[in-house]
């Protein structure tokens, strides 16, 4: 997986070798071709809660993707990886809570 964006070292480490190998695939189509780490809500935060793995094709169609679904997937991913949220992560979640839906 390529990690080109300006994510923190902590976020990069979390995504580069996940415990579950399935998490190295695109979260939308499950492809493992040209997967990269992307910001879900843009570069407003480099939190793992604002991060997802997408292949190039899904990223090109990003505007059509369900951001709430990706945010929920990011939280679940972080929990599976036993990530301990920082104050900034918690603030990001609170600031965007309405987008997470149910």
C-alpha positions in Angstrom: 0.0 0.0 0.0 1.2 3.5 -0.8 1.1 6.2 1.8 1.7 9.4 0.0 -0.4 11.9 1.8 0.6 14.0 4.8 -0.6 11.6 7.5 1.2 11.4 10.8 3.8 8.7 11.4 1.3 7.2 13.9 -1.5 7.0 11.3 0.9 5.6 8.7 2.1 2.9 11.1 -1.5 1.9 11.9 -2.4 1.4 8.3 0.9 0.0 6.9 0.7 -3.4 8.4 -2.8 -4.0 9.9 -3.5 -7.0 12.1 -6.1 -8.1 9.6 -4.6 -8.6 6.1 -8.0 -7.8 4.5 -7.5 -4.2 5.6 -4.8 -3.8 3.1 -7.4 -3.9 0.3 -9.6 -1.2 -1.0 -12.4 -0.6 1.5 -15.0 -0.2 -1.3 -14.2 -2.8 -4.0 -11.7 -5.0 -2.1 -9.1 -4.7 -4.8 -5.5 -4.8 -3.7 -4.2 -2.9 -6.8 -2.7 0.5 -6.2 -4.3 1.0 -2.8 -3.5 4.2 -1.0 -4.3 5.9 2.3 -6.8 8.7 1.8 -8.5 11.4 3.8 -12.2 10.8 4.1 -13.2 14.4 4.8 -10.3 16.1 3.1 -7.1 17.3 4.8 -8.9 18.9 7.8 -7.4 16.2 10.0 -4.7 13.6 9.7 -6.4 11.4 12.3 -6.8 7.7 11.7 -10.5 8.4 12.1 -10.3 10.5 8.9 -8.4 7.8 6.9 -9.3 5.0 4.6 -7.7 2.7 2.1 -8.9 3.1 -1.5 -7.7 1.9 -4.8 -7.1 4.4 -7.5 -10.4 3.6 -9.3 -12.5 4.1 -6.2 -10.6 7.3 -5.3 -11.4 8.7 -8.7 -15.1 8.1 -7.9 -14.7 9.5 -4.4 -17.3 12.2 -4.7 -20.0 9.4 -5.1 -18.9 7.5 -2.0 -20.8 7.4 1.3 -18.5 9.4 3.6 -20.4 8.4 6.7 -19.9 4.7 5.8 -16.2 5.3 5.4 -16.0 7.2 8.7 -17.7 4.3 10.5 -15.3 1.8 8.8 -12.4 3.9 10.0 -13.5 3.8 13.6 -14.1 0.0 13.4 -10.7 -0.4 11.8 -9.0 1.6 14.6 -10.8 -0.4 17.3 -9.7 -3.7 15.7 -6.2 -2.5 15.6 -6.4 -1.5 19.3 -5.6 2.1 18.5 -5.9 4.5 21.5 -7.5 7.7 20.3 -5.7 11.0 21.0 -7.4 14.2 22.1 -7.3 15.3 18.4 -9.0 12.1 17.3 -11.8 12.6 19.8 -12.2 16.2 18.7 -12.4 15.2 15.1 -15.1 12.6 16.0 -17.1 15.1 18.0 -16.8 17.8 15.3 -18.1 15.4 12.7 -20.4 13.2 14.8 -23.4 14.0 12.6 -21.7 12.5 9.6 -21.1 9.1 11.3 -24.9 8.5 11.5 -26.0 5.4 13.2 
